[in-house]
Amino acid sequence: MRRFIIYLFPLLIDMALSTMFFVCSLRMAESGASAFAVSMVCTVWALTYSITAAMAGRFINSKNAAGLVIGACFSVALISVLFIILPGLWIQYLLMICSGVAVALFFTPFQIFMKEVMGQISMGLEVSAGLYTFAWSMGMALGPFVSGFLWEHFGWQSCHAVNCAAAVISGIGIIVMNRYTHTDVQIGEPQMKIAKNNHPDLVMLGWICGAVCFLAVSMFRAVFPSQATALTVGKVDQGIVFALLFAGQGLTGLTLCWFKKWLYQSFPMMLFSIVGIVGYALFIKGTTPPVFFLGALLIGIYSGSVCCYFVFHSLVHPEKSAKNVAVNEAIVGVTGIVGPLAGGVIADTAGLSAPYLTTSLLIVLFIIIFRLQFRCRTKIKTRGDSSAA
């Protein structure tokens, strides 16, 4: 059971990351900056994150994964301290760039480290993917929720102080976990049961699915602070919105991890996508916190299903998981660039609700593409099995 402590660390690091997004974006919004300037907080982070993740895929392996994760944790701690001692609004962009590098060097190798550690336990990969989704999602939920409270009572600096503590705890925890794992069972010999056998390779569908979802979520995360400021939604309520989104995402991932068949069916993902559309629609017409709370929860359910699908189909291949994970994180980074950038431009030119309408239409297009691609890939698998027979 001690191995399951590993899921605490992505929770803590993503709590720190979501706090950075929340605090930096809101400080920019309250300064009177445009929606584009606010969205650039997320964009500059995503730019360095995607580049770093893509490059990391070339040299990450089971031997150096733990060391990279440990270094990334202490880097996040240092960056958190710099946010406090360098309080200028525009310096936030530089520090977010640095955090993009550090966080990419945490999550890209962490998934390999996680697979190696959890590979010694007799559990399905879908369970591991679900627990991982739950962990980092709850971190994203806790960040704005805790930050909203801390900011109102102790100032924004206290948010970064908590980030520093979370990152240090993660670094020390990974050091202990790495030593324990090497002492108990040799890393590098995973025995996780991997379902490569009778199922089609759907990693490409996972990437398409993830790209659309993360683009939508990153656009929302960048635009909502401006919308909330314009509607005079309080910091605590804004924090609850993000908390509900990521809590819904995490709980959905935790629930779905105990089921496997849906990962090789098309209807469930299409249904979850429709739930996401309803969630974004509530932000188009909504003006009060309760409506935003419900919309955020529905978006979280949608994104939680996508995250499970995305992670599972990347890790399920025994030989290509390291490269697949690098592609995963690059997709997260690229959509993190395009989403806030597009969201800011659309909001400034067509209104603060326009990005949500754009997102809804994009998901509708995805449903059509997903269904067609799913049928194509399952037919290819069927023909391949017939030929082999």
N, C-alpha and C positions, 0 to 999 in steps of 0.2 A: 504493500500500500504506500510505502514511502516514496515510490517512484512517481506517484500521482501529484506530488508536490511540484513537479516540473511545470504543471499548468498554472501555478501561481505567478511565474515570472513573466509570461506574455501579458497576463492581467495587469501587473504592476507597470510594465513598460508602456503598454497602451494607455493606461490611466494617465501616465505622465505626458504621453503624446497628445491625447485628447484635451488635456489641460492646457497645453501649449496652444493648440488650435483655438480653444475657447477664449483664453485670456488675451492672446495676441489679436485675434479677430475683433473681439469686443472692444478692446482698447482703441483699435483703429476706428471702429464704427462710432464710438463715443467722441472721438476727436473731430468728427464731421467729415471724415474721408469718404470718397465715393465708394459705391459697391464694388467697382473694379479694384480699387486700392485695397479694400478689405479682403476680397477674394485672392489677391496676390499673396497673402500670408500663406494660404494653402498651396498656391501654385509654385512658389519658389522652393517650398519643402518637397513637393512632389517631383520637381525637376531633378534635384540631386538624388532623391530616393530612387527614382527609376534608373538613372544612370549607374548609380552604385550597385543596385540589385542586379542589373544586367551584367556588369563587370564581375560581380562576386560569383556568379554562376560558373565562371571559368576556373576558379581556384578553390572553391569550397569542397571539402570532403569530410568524412567522418572523423578524420584525425585532427583537423584544425578547427572544426566547427565550434567546439566548446571554448577555445581560446578567443575566437572572434566574438562570440556572444558575451563573454566576460568583459573584454575590452570595450564593447559597445555600451554595456551597462554603466561603466564608470565614465564613459564619455558623455552619456546623457546626464549623469549627475553633475559633471563639470559645466555643461551647457546651462543647466538649471540655475546654477550659482551665477553664471554670467548674466542671465536675464535679470537678476536682482541688482547686481553691481553696475550694470550698463542699462539703465531704465529708459533710454530714448526710444521713441516710437519706431523710428526708421531703422534702428539697429536690430530690431526684431527680425527683419528680413534676413540679415546676415546670420543671426543665430538659428533661424529656422532652416537655413541652408545647411548649417553644421549638423543640426538635428536630423536632417534628411539622410546624411551619410551615416550617422551613428545608428539610427533606427533600422536602416537597410542592412547594416552589418550585424544587427541583432536578429531580425526576423528571417532573413534568408538562410543563415546557417542554423538558426534555432530549429527549424522544421526538420533538418537533417539530424541534428542532435536528438530531437524528440523521437524521431523514427527509430534511431539506434537504441535509445534508452527504453522506449516502450516496446520495442521489438522483442524483448526478452519475456514479455507477458503474453499469455494466450488470450488475445482479444482481437477483435476485428479491426481493420484499418478504419472502417466507417465510425467506430466508437472513438478511436483516437482523434480522427478528424473532427468529430462532433464536440469532444471535450476541448480541443484546441480552439474551435470556433467559439464555444461558450466562454472560455477563459479570456481571450483577447477582446471579445465583445463586451464582457462585463467590465473590463478595464476601460474601454471607450465610454461605457455608460457611467462609471464612477467618476471619471475625470471631470466632466462639466457639472455633475450633480454636487460633488464635493467642492469644486472650485466656486460655484455660485454661492455656497454657504460661507466658505472661507473669505472670499472677496468682500462680501457685505459686512463681515464682522472683524476681519483682521487685515484687509487690504490685499491687492493682487499679488504682492510679493510673497505672501504666505503660501499661495498656490504653487509657486516654483520651489519653495522650501520643501514642501511635501513631495514634490517631484524628485528632488535630490535624494531624499530619504528612501523613496521607493526604488530608485535606480541602484543605490548602494546595497539595499537589501537583496535586490535581484542578482547583482554581481557576486555578492558573498554566497548567496544560495546556489548559484550555478557552480561556483568553485567547490562547494561541499558536495553537490550532486555529482559532479564530474569525478571527484575522488572516490565517492561511495560506489559509483557505477563501475569504475575500473577495478575496485577491490572486490566487488561482489561478482560481476560477470564482465567478461571482456567485451568492450564496445567494438563494433565492426563485424559482429556476427549476428545480425538480426534474425529472429525466428518468427517474426510476425507473419501470420497467414495472409498472403496476398492473392487477391482474386484476379489472376491474369487469364484464367482458363477459358471459360465458356462465354465470356462477355466481350462485347466490342470495345475497342479503345475509344473512349469519348472525351479524351483530354481536350481536343479542339473545341468541342461543344462547351466544355467547362470554361475555357478561355473566353469564348464569345459571351457566355452567360455572365461571367465575372466582369468582363469589360463594360457591358451595358449597366449592370447593377452598380459597380463602383463609380462609373461616370455619373450616374444619377445621384448617388449618395454624396459624392464629393461636391457636386454642384449645389446640392441642398445645404451641405455643411458650410459652404462659402457664402451662400446668399441669405440664409435665414437670419444671421445676426443683423443684417441691414433691414430686413423686413420686420424683425422683432423690435428693433430700435425705432423704426418709423411708426409702429403701432403701440409704442411705449410698453412693451412686454418686459416685465422685470427680469433681473439676472437670475433669480431663483427659478422662475418659470421657464426661462430659456434653458437653464441647466436641466430641468426636468424633461423638456422636450428631447434633448440629446440623450439623456439617461434612458428614457423610454424606448427610443429608437434602438440603442445598442443593447439594452436589457432584453427587448423583444428578439433581437438578433441572436443573442446568446442563448436564451431559453429555447428558441426554435432549433438552434443547432444541437443543444443538449437533448431535446426530445427526438429529433430526427436521427440522431446517431445510433439509436437502438433498432432502426429499420434499415434494410439494405436494398430491397427490391425497387424502391422508388428511384434509386440512383441510376437504374437502367430502364426507366420508363419516361415517357414524354409528358403525360398528362399532369403529374404532380407539379413539375416545374412551371408549366403553363398556368396552372391554377395559382401558384404562389406569385407569379408575375402579375396576374389580374389583381390580387390583393395589394401589390405594390402600387398599381395604377390608382386604385381607390384611395390609398394613403396620400399620394401626391395630389390627387384632386382636392382633398380636404385643405391643403395649403393654398390652393388657387382661390377658393372662396372664403376660407376661414379668416377670422379676425380676432378670435378670443383663445386664451390658453387651453380650455378643455377640448376645443376642436383640434388644436395643434397636438395635444397629447394623444388623441386617438389616431390622428394621421401618422404621427411618429411611430406609434406602436405597430401599425399596419406595415409601414415601410420596413421596420425592424424584422417583422415576420418574413417578409419577402427577401430581405438581404441575408437573413440567417440561413434560409434554404439554399440560397446561391453560394454562400461561403462553404457550406458542407459539400455541395456538389463540386465546387471549384477545387477545394483542397483534396478531396478524396480521389478525383480522377487524375490529379497530378502526382500523388504519392503512390497510387496503386501499382504503377509500373516499377518492377524491382530494379531495373538497370538505369532508367532515365529519370528517376525522381529528383535528383539534384538539379539537372537541367530544367526539368519541368517547374520546379519550385522557383528557380531564377526567373523563368518566364512569368510565373504567377506574380512575383513581386514587381517585375518590370511593368506588368499590366496595371497593378495597383498604383505605381508611380505615374505612368503615362496618363491614366484616367484622372489622377490627382492633379495633373497639370491642365488637361483639357477641360475638365469639369468646372473648376473655379474660374478659369479664364473665360470660358464660354458663358458661364452663369453670370459673371460680372458684366460682361458686354451686353448680354440679353437683358439683364435687369436694368441697366442704365439706359438702354434704347427703347425697350418695350414695356417696362414696368416690372415690379418686384415679383409678380405672380407668373410672369411669362416663362421663367426657367422651369417651373413645375409643369406647365403645359407641354413644353418641349420634351421634358423627361417622360411624361406619360405617352406621348406619341412615339418616342424612341422605344419604349418597352413594348408597345403594340407591334412595331416593326420587328422587334426581337422575337416575339412569340411566333410570328409567321416564319422567320428564318430558322428558328430553333426546330419547329415541327418538320420543316422540309429537310434540314440537315440530319435530324435524328432518323427519319425514315431512310435517308440515303445511306447512312453509316451502318444501320442495322441490317440493311439489305446486303451491303458489301460483306459484312461479317457472315451472314447466312450463306451467301454464295461461296465464300472462302471455305466454310465448314463443309459444304456439299462437295467442293472440288477435292478437299483433303480426304473425304470419305471415299 
